[in-house]
Amino acid sequence: MRYIVCYVEEPEKDSDILEVKRENFEDFAHAVEKYTLLCGCTLASVVLADVETGKIIKQYYKDDVTGSVIIS
């Protein structure tokens, strides 16, 4: 199986442009490690997904309005 970690950094204060970055992994443990490290950073969103099925395994999202962190 192959896994992908996608993430969006917080946009600059004067910009609304978001850039999605991604990394591919063959090893699930490495993908989880990268996902975990990114969730500890100041990122707007991080997603860990299975490339073959297209299913999201884990998602981290920071709500800009409330400041809440949502992990599903």
DOVEX-152158 format. One line per field, with one value per atom (N, C-alpha, C): residue number from 1; residue in one letter; atom name; y, x, z. Coordinates in nm, 4 decimals. Each point is the difference from the previous one (the first is absolute). Layout:
<rs>
num <- c(NUM_...) .
residuo <- c(a_...) .
atomo <- c(CA_...) .
v <- c(Y_...) .
u <- c(X_...) .
w <- c(Z_...) .
</rs>
This chain:
<rs>
num <- c(1_1_1_2_2_2_3_3_3_4_4_4_5_5_5_6_6_6_7_7_7_8_8_8_9_9_9_10_10_10_11_11_11_12_12_12_13_13_13_14_14_14_15_15_15_16_16_16_17_17_17_18_18_18_19_19_19_20_20_20_21_21_21_22_22_22_23_23_23_24_24_24_25_25_25_26_26_26_27_27_27_28_28_28_29_29_29_30_30_30_31_31_31_32_32_32_33_33_33_34_34_34_35_35_35_36_36_36_37_37_37_38_38_38_39_39_39_40_40_40_41_41_41_42_42_42_43_43_43_44_44_44_45_45_45_46_46_46_47_47_47_48_48_48_49_49_49_50_50_50_51_51_51_52_52_52_53_53_53_54_54_54_55_55_55_56_56_56_57_57_57_58_58_58_59_59_59_60_60_60_61_61_61_62_62_62_63_63_63_64_64_64_65_65_65_66_66_66_67_67_67_68_68_68_69_69_69_70_70_70_71_71_71_72_72_72) .
residuo <- c(m_m_m_r_r_r_y_y_y_i_i_i_v_v_v_c_c_c_y_y_y_v_v_v_e_e_e_e_e_e_p_p_p_e_e_e_k_k_k_d_d_d_s_s_s_d_d_d_i_i_i_l_l_l_e_e_e_v_v_v_k_k_k_r_r_r_e_e_e_n_n_n_f_f_f_e_e_e_d_d_d_f_f_f_a_a_a_h_h_h_a_a_a_v_v_v_e_e_e_k_k_k_y_y_y_t_t_t_l_l_l_l_l_l_c_c_c_g_g_g_c_c_c_t_t_t_l_l_l_a_a_a_s_s_s_v_v_v_v_v_v_l_l_l_a_a_a_d_d_d_v_v_v_e_e_e_t_t_t_g_g_g_k_k_k_i_i_i_i_i_i_k_k_k_q_q_q_y_y_y_y_y_y_k_k_k_d_d_d_d_d_d_v_v_v_t_t_t_g_g_g_s_s_s_v_v_v_i_i_i_i_i_i_s_s_s) .
atomo <- c(N_CA_C_N_CA_C_N_CA_C_N_CA_C_N_CA_C_N_CA_C_N_CA_C_N_CA_C_N_CA_C_N_CA_C_N_CA_C_N_CA_C_N_CA_C_N_CA_C_N_CA_C_N_CA_C_N_CA_C_N_CA_C_N_CA_C_N_CA_C_N_CA_C_N_CA_C_N_CA_C_N_CA_C_N_CA_C_N_CA_C_N_CA_C_N_CA_C_N_CA_C_N_CA_C_N_CA_C_N_CA_C_N_CA_C_N_CA_C_N_CA_C_N_CA_C_N_CA_C_N_CA_C_N_CA_C_N_CA_C_N_CA_C_N_CA_C_N_CA_C_N_CA_C_N_CA_C_N_CA_C_N_CA_C_N_CA_C_N_CA_C_N_CA_C_N_CA_C_N_CA_C_N_CA_C_N_CA_C_N_CA_C_N_CA_C_N_CA_C_N_CA_C_N_CA_C_N_CA_C_N_CA_C_N_CA_C_N_CA_C_N_CA_C_N_CA_C_N_CA_C_N_CA_C_N_CA_C_N_CA_C_N_CA_C_N_CA_C_N_CA_C) .
v <- c(-0.1183_0.1183_0.1246_0.1071_0.1284_0.1006_0.0917_0.1000_0.1387_0.0970_0.1379_0.0873_0.0944_0.1005_0.1340_0.0651_0.1321_0.1011_0.1203_0.1025_0.1383_0.0902_0.1393_0.0868_0.0847_0.0930_0.1192_0.0658_0.1211_0.1028_0.0657_0.1023_0.1235_0.0769_0.1264_0.0868_0.0885_0.0820_0.0836_0.0425_0.0830_-0.0801_-0.1322_-0.0843_-0.1027_-0.0352_-0.1064_-0.1237_0.0000_-0.1096_-0.1114_-0.1202_-0.1175_-0.0897_-0.0598_-0.0925_-0.1369_-0.0999_-0.1362_-0.0682_-0.0576_-0.0745_-0.1456_-0.0906_-0.1418_-0.0806_-0.1114_-0.0944_-0.1404_-0.0855_-0.1382_-0.0921_-0.1068_-0.0965_-0.1410_-0.0922_-0.1419_-0.0653_0.0511_-0.0576_0.0777_-0.0698_0.0640_0.0693_-0.0627_0.0588_0.1344_0.0097_0.1271_0.1064_-0.0406_0.0942_0.0522_-0.0886_0.0399_0.0918_-0.0302_0.0847_0.1415_0.0110_0.1311_0.0734_-0.0712_0.0589_0.0560_-0.0784_0.0405_0.1233_0.0015_0.1161_0.1255_-0.0135_0.1156_0.0529_-0.0876_0.0447_0.0864_-0.0168_0.0804_0.1366_0.0217_0.1287_0.0932_0.1201_0.0965_-0.0120_-0.1100_-0.0240_0.0114_0.0394_0.0135_-0.1358_-0.0930_-0.1289_-0.1040_-0.1233_-0.1126_-0.1206_-0.0739_-0.1181_-0.1170_-0.1155_-0.1257_-0.0869_-0.0454_-0.0770_-0.1187_-0.0995_-0.1164_0.0357_-0.0053_0.0400_-0.0941_-0.1297_-0.0991_0.0049_0.0213_0.0024_0.1419_0.0981_0.1393_0.0378_-0.0885_0.0264_0.0775_0.0957_0.0757_-0.0863_-0.0169_-0.0784_0.0888_0.1189_0.0928_0.1419_0.0925_0.1388_0.0933_0.1023_0.1044_0.1311_0.0813_0.1270_0.1046_0.1177_0.1105_0.1005_0.0242_0.0949_0.1419_0.0796_0.1377_0.0900_-0.0253_0.0868_-0.0244_-0.1256_-0.0321_-0.0347_-0.0357_-0.0439_-0.1447_-0.0667_-0.1398_-0.0911_-0.1081_-0.1021_-0.1202_-0.0462_-0.1131_-0.1145_-0.1147_-0.1193_-0.1077_-0.0519_-0.1055_-0.1167) .
u <- c(0.0838_-0.0838_0.0883_-0.0566_0.0690_-0.0847_0.0681_-0.0670_0.0465_-0.0846_0.0332_-0.0330_0.0873_-0.0240_-0.0074_-0.1146_-0.0199_-0.0159_0.0501_-0.0129_-0.0055_-0.0636_-0.0140_0.0574_0.0923_0.0567_-0.0936_0.0075_-0.0796_0.0395_-0.0975_0.0343_0.0598_0.0730_0.0527_-0.1177_0.0196_-0.1096_-0.0689_0.0725_-0.0589_-0.0363_-0.0090_-0.0280_-0.1080_-0.0771_-0.1000_0.0419_0.1207_0.0468_0.0570_-0.0550_0.0480_0.0750_0.1076_0.0761_-0.0020_-0.0477_-0.0042_0.1321_0.0618_0.1242_-0.0282_0.0763_-0.0254_0.1281_-0.0033_0.1110_-0.0582_0.0629_-0.0435_0.0882_-0.0607_0.0714_-0.0430_0.0952_-0.0299_-0.0266_0.0651_-0.0073_-0.1001_-0.0977_-0.1031_0.0594_0.0977_0.0606_0.0657_0.0658_0.0626_-0.1055_-0.1095_-0.1089_-0.0621_-0.0219_-0.0577_0.0965_0.1282_0.0998_-0.0024_-0.0044_-0.0036_-0.1290_-0.1139_-0.1293_0.0056_0.0525_0.0077_0.0882_0.1138_0.0894_-0.0664_-0.0701_-0.0655_-0.1148_-0.0697_-0.1098_0.0519_0.1252_0.0592_0.0478_-0.0017_0.0425_-0.1203_0.0248_-0.1094_-0.0578_-0.0632_-0.0602_-0.1510_-0.0634_-0.1450_-0.0677_0.0626_-0.0627_0.1057_-0.0205_0.0873_-0.0897_0.0259_-0.0797_0.0934_-0.0332_0.0683_-0.1006_0.0345_-0.0951_0.0674_-0.0818_0.0432_-0.0131_0.1090_-0.0012_-0.0856_0.0081_-0.0685_-0.1518_-0.0489_-0.1453_-0.0555_0.0876_-0.0441_-0.0660_0.0061_-0.0649_0.0921_-0.0600_0.0725_0.0107_0.1215_0.0237_-0.0112_0.0584_0.0000_0.0069_-0.0708_-0.0006_0.0088_0.0844_0.0179_-0.0363_-0.0809_-0.0429_-0.0108_0.0560_-0.0091_-0.1007_-0.1063_-0.1045_0.0494_0.0082_0.0499_-0.0905_-0.1293_-0.0954_0.0023_-0.0121_-0.0088_0.1345_0.0971_0.1295_-0.0018_-0.1131_-0.0137_0.0823_0.0480_0.0703_-0.0920_-0.0203_-0.0886_0.0849_-0.0084_0.0715_-0.1043_-0.0010_-0.0978_0.0683) .
w <- c(0.0000_0.0000_0.0000_-0.0521_0.0005_0.0754_0.0643_0.0822_-0.0411_0.0249_-0.0322_0.1205_0.0271_0.1030_-0.0722_0.0111_-0.0604_0.1125_-0.0235_0.1026_-0.0622_0.0727_-0.0421_0.1107_-0.0368_0.0972_0.0152_0.1151_0.0220_-0.1055_-0.0632_-0.0996_0.0674_-0.0775_0.0509_0.0428_0.0950_0.0532_-0.1072_-0.1013_-0.1052_-0.1250_0.0134_-0.1160_0.0324_-0.1004_0.0120_-0.0785_-0.0541_-0.0846_0.0869_-0.0174_0.0716_-0.0973_0.0463_-0.0822_0.0668_-0.0736_0.0520_-0.0344_0.1012_-0.0200_0.0324_-0.0620_0.0259_-0.0079_0.0713_-0.0013_-0.0075_-0.0796_-0.0156_0.0833_0.0530_0.0825_-0.0373_-0.0015_-0.0185_0.1358_0.1030_0.1334_0.0863_0.0558_0.0810_0.1224_0.0638_0.1204_-0.0311_-0.1139_-0.0383_-0.0293_-0.0620_-0.0293_0.1293_0.0958_0.1289_0.0749_-0.0058_0.0656_-0.0586_-0.1322_-0.0648_0.0354_-0.0034_0.0363_0.1423_0.0921_0.1403_0.0183_-0.0672_0.0088_-0.0554_-0.1117_-0.0612_0.0855_0.0701_0.0868_0.1145_0.0358_0.1056_-0.0474_-0.1298_-0.0572_-0.0117_-0.0444_-0.0177_-0.1403_-0.0273_-0.1305_0.0094_-0.1092_-0.0026_-0.0113_-0.0727_-0.0239_-0.0345_0.0506_-0.0329_-0.0237_-0.1080_-0.0323_-0.0280_0.0564_-0.0292_-0.0729_-0.1207_-0.0803_-0.0670_-0.0328_-0.0763_-0.1477_-0.0736_-0.1407_-0.0841_0.0269_-0.0829_0.0143_0.1212_0.0211_-0.0026_0.0201_0.0049_0.1319_0.0981_0.1290_0.0938_0.0700_0.1014_0.1252_0.0491_0.1202_0.1234_-0.0073_0.1128_-0.0543_0.0658_-0.0440_0.1196_-0.0128_0.1011_-0.0671_0.0674_-0.0580_0.1092_-0.0239_0.0950_-0.0538_0.0755_-0.0390_0.0246_-0.1058_0.0114_0.0835_-0.0037_0.0694_0.1507_0.0394_0.1426_0.0624_-0.0842_0.0515_0.0450_-0.0199_0.0403_-0.0905_0.0575_-0.0766_-0.0110_-0.1220_-0.0259_-0.0530_0.0647_-0.0445_-0.0240_-0.1213_-0.0312_-0.0663) .
</rs>
